[in-house]
Amino acid sequence: MNIISKDETEEITKDVFNKYKDYYNPMLARLLKFSSYDRVEWKARGSVVTDLSGKKFIDCGGGYGVFNMGHSHPKIIQAVKDQLDLMPLSPRVFLSKPLADLAELLARITPGDLKYSFFCNSGTEAVEGAIKLARLSTKKTEIIAAINAFHGKTLGSLSFSGRDIYKTPFEPLVGDVKHVPFGDVDAIRNAITQKTAAVLLEPIQGEGGIIIPPDDYLPEVRRICDENNALLILDEIQTGMGRTGKNFACEHFGVVPDIMTLAKALGGGVMPIGAFIGTQKVWEAFAPNPLIHTSTFGGNPLACVAAKAALEVLIEEDLAVKSKELGDYLIGKLSDIKLKYPEYIADVRGIGLMIGVEFASEGIGGIVIPSMVKDGVTAIYTLNNPKVIRFEPPLVISKEQLDRVVDSFKKALDEVKTKYSHLFK
C-alpha cells in the first residue's frame, strides 16, 4: 500500500479508530480524537512521522524519550535484519554473543565502576530488578524515592513513583517506601536511616515536569548514601543515551550510582529493551543463585543487536554533543517566545533536548497541542504535571526543523491569544 486514495485513507482511519474504541481502549480513543491524534501512523524516518494520508509531522515527543537516534536509523535496522536471519529468539541454554557484546559495551560506556548488566524488556522491569538487587545486596528493605517521580506502572515501580492519581486505585502497594521532595538534600538526610536499602532518583525528573535539581544535590545524596550504607539507584530511562547533552545525565553532576536503569532509547527506536547495570560489589548478591532473577525474553538477540548498534550510533555520531548544541538553540528560541507571551508561559527549562514549557494554566496545553498537531508538529504533556508540555525530539533533528517547531508553537500561542484569551484571565 504505497499510494492510498483519500477515500481509502478515511475508511482505514475510521476502521482503526473504531477498533480502538470497541476492542482496545475506548477512553484513549476519545483522548486521541480530542488531541487531534486520531490519525493512523504509517512510516517514520529521522525526525519525521508520516501518517496514512501522507501528512508529515516533525516528532517533538520522541516517543517519550525512545527515538534519540531518530526513527528507523539504517545502521540499527540493518543490525536487526542481519540477526533475524540468524536467530530471532534465543533458547536460553547456550551462550549468546549479542548479549555478551552488549554487556561489554555498556560496561565501557557507562560511568565509573558500573560493570554488570541484566537485560529485560522495558523501563519498569529495569526498575523492578534494580530494587530487587538493592534489597538483596543490602539485606534491607526501605526505599527512599521522590515526590512526582516516575519509574513505571507495574506494581513495584508504581510504588516508588510519586503521584497518587496513578497509585491510589491499586493500593496496597509495595511497602517500606518513603517519598521526599526532589532536589531537597535535607529531606533525604532526614529520611535516610540504617534501615534504608537505597535511594531511587531520576537525575532530572521527566514526567514530573522536566525538573533539574541544584548542582550539589546528587553529589550530596551520594555522600549521604555512603554514610548510611545505602545504595544510590539512578533511573536514566528517559535521561540516558545522550538526551541531556551527556551520554548519561549523572555525568553532569559527577556522580556514579551503584545501580543505573536504562530503557527507551537503549533499543535505538527499533526494539524494546531495558537494563539495569550495577557495580561488581552489588552484583555479588546474585552469586549464591544466578537464576534468582530471570526474564524469558530479556536479552533476546534482536533487542541486543539493536541496543549495541544504538550505543555505537550514540558515540559515532556525537549525539550527546548535538543534543547540547541543539538544546541550547531551542531553549533560546522558546525563551524568546516566553518573553512575548508572559501571561501564558510561566517557564522554559531544560538541558540538552529534554525541554519543558510550563504554562500558567493547565488548559493552555489542551489548545496548544492540537493546534501544533494540525500544523504538522507533535507535542506531548509530562505525565505528572499537566501544566508542562515537553520538547524531546530525536537528537538527529536539524536546526531547520527546530525553526519549524518554534514557528508552529508560536502560531499555537497566537491562537490562544486571539481566540481563547478570555478563558485564561
N, C-alpha and C positions, 0 to 999 in steps of 0.2 A: 504494500500500500504506500507507494511513493507520492502519488497525486490523488488527492481526495477532494471531491467536489464539495461545495458549500452545503448542499442538501445532505450528503453523506456525513459531513462533519457534524452537523446539527443532530442528525439521527443517532450517531455513535455517542456524542456527548450526552444526549438525553438518556440513552440506554445506560451509560456508565453511571450517571447521576442517580437514576432510579435504582440501580443495583446497590449503590452505596446506601441509599435511603431504605431499601427493602431488605437487604441481606448483610449489610456491614455495620453502619453506624449512622442512624437517621439524624441525630443531633449534629454530628460532624458534617454531614452533607449540607445541612442548613447553614452551619457556620461558614463553610467554604463558599456557599452561594452569597451570603451576606458580605463576605470579604472580597468578592469578585474572583475567587479562586476556583469557581465551578467550571473549569475547562480541563480538557484531557491533555496531560503532558505526553509528549511523543518522542522527542530526542533531545540530547544535550551535548554541547561541546564547549570546552573552555569555560567562559563565564556566562554563557547564553543557553537558556532553555527554550525550546520551540514547542508550541502546542500543536494539536491535531490539525488546526486550520492553517498552520504555517506562521502564526504570530510569534515573534521573538521577544524574550524577556531577559533583561540583564538580572542575574541572580544575586541579590544582595542579602538573601537569607542564608545562602551557602549550606543548606541542609542542616542548619543549627550547628555548623562547625565541621561538617563532613567533607566538603569539597575544597579543601585547601589547595589541592593540586589541580583544581579545575574538574570539570566534567569530562569523563572519557579520555583521560590522559593516555596517549598512544603507547607509551612505554609500559604503563600498568596494565592496560588492556591486553597487550601482547604477552606479557608475563603470564596472565591468567589463561589466555588461549593456548599457550605452549604447554602449560601444566595440565590443562583439560584433556589434551591428547595423551598424556602420560598416566595420570591418576587423579581423578576429581576428588575422591574421598579416601582417607586412609583406613585400613582395617584395624589400626591402633594396636598392633602387636610387634611391628618392626620399628627400626629407626627411621625417622623422617628427615630427609635432607632439607626440604623447605623450612620446616620448623627449626632445625638446628641453625641454619643460616640466618634466619630472622632473629633468633635469640642472641646470636653472636653480635649481629649488627646493632641491636638495641643496647646491648651492654657497652658497646663502643660509643654510641651516640648520646646516651643518657648521661646526666652529670654525675660527678663524684664516683662513689663506690657502688652504685646500683649495678647489679650483675645478673641475677637470675630472673627469668620471666616465666609466667604462666599465661597461656593464651586461652581466651574464651570467645564469646560471640558478640558481646555488647558492653557498653559502659557500666550499666547497672550490675552485670555479672562481675566485672572487674572490681567494683567497689565491694560487692559481697565477699569476693575472695580475699581482698586486702584486709577487710575486717576480721575474717576468719584467721588469716595468718597472724594479724596483730594479737588476737586473743590467744592463739596457740603459742606464739613466741613469748609473750609476757606472762602467760598464765593468769591474766587479769581480764576483766570483762567491761569495765567502764569506758565509754567513748565520749569525747567532747567534740561537738560539731557546731556549726554557726547558724544563727537565725538567717533565714532567707537563702540558705544554701540549697543547691540541687545536686543530688547524687544518683538519681534514678527512681524508678517507680515499682520495682519489686519490693516485697515486704521488708526485707532487711535494709536495703538502700533508702527506702522511703522513711524508715525510722530515723535516719541520720540527716535527711533533708529538713529544711527549715520553714515550711509553710503549711499551716494547719489545714487549709482548704483541701489539700491532697491527702492528708494523713488521717484526719478525724474519722472519715467513714470506714476506715479499716482497722481501727483500734480494737483490741490492744496490739501494739506493735512490739518490736524487739525492745527489751528493757535495758536499763543501765546506760541511758543516754542523757547527756546534758547539752542544752543549746545556749550559746552565748552570743552577744553582738559581734559581728565581723569587724575586724580592724581594731578591736579594743584589747590591748595587751593585758590590762589589769583584769579584765573579765576572764581571760584564760588563766592568769596567775591565781585568781581567787577560786576558780572552778577545779583546777587540777589537784589531784591527791596521789598518794602512793597506790591507790586502787585503780588509777587511770591506766588503761592499756594503750590508748592512742588518742591523739588529736587529729581529726579529719577536716581538712580545709581545701577549698579551691584557692589557688594563688590569687586569682581575680574572680569574683563572683560573676557568673554569666547570667543565669536565669534570674538572679537577684537584681539585675538591672545594670550590668557592667560596672561593678564596684571595685575600684582599685584601692588596696589598703595603703596605709603610710609605709614609707620606705623601710622603717625599722621594725615593722610588725612581724613579718615572717622570721627574720633573724632572731628576734626576741622570743618568739614562740618556740623556735628550735632550741634555744638555750633553756627555756623553761621545761621543755620535754626532757632534755638531757638531765637536768637537775632532779627530775622526778621519775627517772627510769621509765618514761613513756615514749612510745614511738610517734613519729610525725608522718602522717599519710597525706600526700598532696594529690588531689584529684585534678589531673591535667587532661581530662577527657575533652574539654572544649578549648582549653588554653594551649594545649600542646601542638606539636608539628608545625611550628613557625607562625602560628596565628597572631601572637603578640609582638612579633619583631625579634624574638629569640626562638631557638628550637623548642625550648620549654620555658614556660613563664617563670618558674622558680629561679632561672638563671638571671633574671632582672634583679633579684634580691640576694644573690649569692648564697642560696640555701639549697642543701641537698636533703631530701626526705629519706626516711628509712624504707618507705614503700611509695611508689608512684603508680597511679592508674592512668591508662590510655584507652582510647577507642576512637569513635568518629573518624577523623581524618587518617587514622592509622591504616585504614583499608584503602586509602588512595581514592576514595569516592567510587570504588568498584566492588569491593567485597566487605561484608560486615565482619569486624574482628575487634576484640577488646584484649587488654593485657594488664596484669599488674606485675611490677618489677620491684625486686627487693634486694637488699644487701645480703652478703654471704651470712652475716650474723643472724638476721631474722630468718633466712631460709633454712637454717639448721633445724628449725622446728619441724620441718617436713621429713627429716631424716628417719625417724623411727617408723614412719609409714608413708612411703612416697605416693601411695594411692589414696590418701586421706581426702584429697580434693581433686576431682577429675571432671572432665567435660567430654561428652561423646563427639561433638562437632568442633570443640575448641582446638585451635591449632591445625585445622584442616589444611591440606596442601594449597588449595586455591586461595584461601584467605592469607596464608603465609607468604606466598609469592607476591600477592598484591601488596601486602604491607612492606615487604623488603623493597619492592620497586618504588613504593611511595617514599620510603626513607631515603632511597638513592636520589629520587627527584628532588626531595627537600634540600639535600646537600648540593647536588649538581647544578640546580637552577637558582641557588641562593634565595630560596623563597622567604626565609626569615628576614633577610636584608630588604627584599622587595616589599614585604609586609610593613616594615617600619617606614620606608620611604613613602609608599602609597598611603599608609595610615596617617602619617603626618600631613600629607597633601589633603586627604579627605576631611580630616578633623579641622583643618584650617578653613576649608570651604564651608563646612557645616557651621563652624563658629561664626563665620561672616553672616550666614543666614540667621543665626540666633540673634545677632545684633539688630537685624531688620524686623524680627518678629518676637520681641521680648515678652509680649503678652501671651504668646503661645508656647515658646520654648524656654523651659526652666534651666536646662543644662545640656551641654555636649561634652562627652567624656569618652576616653578610650585609650587604647595602647595598641600599636600596630593596626591591623584590620579587624580589631574587636572593639567596635564603637557603639555607644548608646546615645540616643537622643531622648531626653526626658521632657515630656510635655507638661504644661501647667495643669492640664486636666486629662483624665483617662479617656474621655470621649473624643479627643482630638485625633488619637491614633486610629479610631474607628472610621474617620473620614480620610485621613492621610493615606492609610494603607490601600484601600480600594482605589483611590484616585491614582496612586502610583502604579498599581497593577494594570489599570486600564491604559496607562501611559507606557506600559512595557517595562516596568521595573518591579521586582518582587521585594517586599519588606515584611518583617515579622516582629511580633512582640517578644519581650522577655517574659518567661512563664510566671515568675514570681512578682513581677512589677508591671502591671498593665499600663502605667504611665510611660514606659520606656519601649521604644522600638529600636531594633539593632540593625547595624550595617556590618555584616560579616560575609563579604563577597569572597569568591575564590582568590587566592593570593596571586593568581596569574592574570587578574584583571588589568586592563590598561587605563592610563590616565584619561584617555578619550572616553572610555566607558564610564569612568567615575564622574566626569563632567556631565555626562548624560544623566547619571543618577542624581547629581546635585540639582540639575535643571528640573527634573521630574519632581523632586522633593519640594523645590521652591514653588512650582506650579500647584502642587497639592496644598501648600500653605496659603497660597493666593486664593484657592477655592474656599478654604476655611474662613479666610478673612472676608471675602466678598459675599459668601452665601450663608455662613453659619456663625458669624461673629456674635450674633445675639444669644447663642447657646452657651457662650463661654465668658460672659461678663460677671 
